[in-house]
């Protein structure tokens, strides 16, 4: 794995931690992860697709909450967001550990 991709994966992990620590809202997390994913150069397409699937959960929850004018951080939404966040974290950690590519 290139230093470039490693740095961006570490930034993704940092963004997840910032969200968990409430230093970043869901909108900011969604935007950051999307941007960082676009910067990765050598990640396998299957990994990207799986990442987009989990990222999509975050985006969908956020969008529905906005349209319905509901709290984004509701208990119901948190129950949907938490598994996606855990999966994203696991994917990033696995990529960093195994050095995909």
C-alpha positions in Angstrom: 0.0 0.0 0.0 1.3 3.4 -0.9 1.9 6.0 1.8 -0.6 8.2 0.0 -3.4 5.6 0.4 -2.3 4.8 4.0 -2.5 8.4 5.0 -6.0 8.7 3.6 -7.2 5.5 5.3 -5.8 6.9 8.6 -7.7 10.1 7.9 -10.9 8.1 7.4 -10.3 6.4 10.8 -9.6 9.7 12.4 -12.9 11.1 11.0 -14.8 8.1 12.5 -13.2 8.8 15.8 -14.1 12.5 15.6 -17.7 11.6 15.0 -17.7 9.1 17.9 -16.2 11.8 20.2 -18.9 14.3 18.9 -16.3 16.6 17.4 -17.8 16.1 14.0 -21.5 15.8 13.0 -23.0 13.2 10.7 -23.1 15.5 7.7 -19.4 16.3 8.1 -18.5 12.6 8.5 -20.4 11.7 5.4 -18.7 14.4 3.4 -15.2 13.6 4.7 -15.5 9.9 4.0 -16.8 10.5 0.5 -13.9 12.9 -0.3 -11.3 10.6 1.2 -12.7 7.6 -0.6 -12.3 9.5 -3.9 -8.7 10.1 -3.1 -7.7 6.5 -2.7 -5.7 5.3 -5.6 -5.1 1.6 -5.4 -7.9 0.1 -3.3 -9.7 -2.9 -4.9 -13.1 -2.1 -6.4 -14.8 -4.7 -4.2 -13.5 -2.9 -1.1 -14.7 0.5 -2.5 -18.1 -1.0 -3.3 -18.4 -2.4 0.2 -17.3 0.9 1.7 -19.9 2.8 -0.4 -22.6 0.4 0.8 -21.9 1.2 4.5 -21.3 4.9 3.7 -24.7 4.9 1.9 -26.4 3.8 5.1 -25.1 7.0 6.8 -26.2 9.1 3.9 -29.6 7.6 3.7 -30.2 8.0 7.5 -29.1 11.6 7.3 -31.2 12.4 4.2 -34.4 10.8 5.6 -34.0 12.7 8.9 -33.6 16.0 7.0 -36.6 15.4 4.8 -38.8 14.3 7.7 -37.4 17.2 9.8 -36.5 14.7 12.6 -33.4 14.7 14.9 -30.5 13.2 13.1 -29.1 11.8 16.3 -32.3 10.0 17.5 -32.2 6.6 19.1 -33.7 5.1 16.0 -31.2 6.6 13.7 -28.3 5.8 16.0 -29.4 2.1 15.9 -29.0 2.3 12.1 -25.8 4.3 12.1 -23.8 2.3 14.7 -23.5 -1.0 12.7 -22.4 0.9 9.6 -19.8 2.8 11.5 -18.5 -0.4 13.0 -18.3 -2.0 9.6 -16.5 1.0 8.1 -14.0 1.0 11.0 -13.4 -2.7 10.6 -12.8 -2.3 6.8 -10.4 0.5 7.3 -8.5 -1.3 10.1 -8.3 -4.4 8.0 -7.0 -2.5 5.0 -4.3 -0.8 7.1 -3.3 -4.1 8.8 -3.1 -6.2 5.6 -1.9 -3.5 3.4 -4.3 -4.1 0.6 -2.8 -4.0 -2.9 
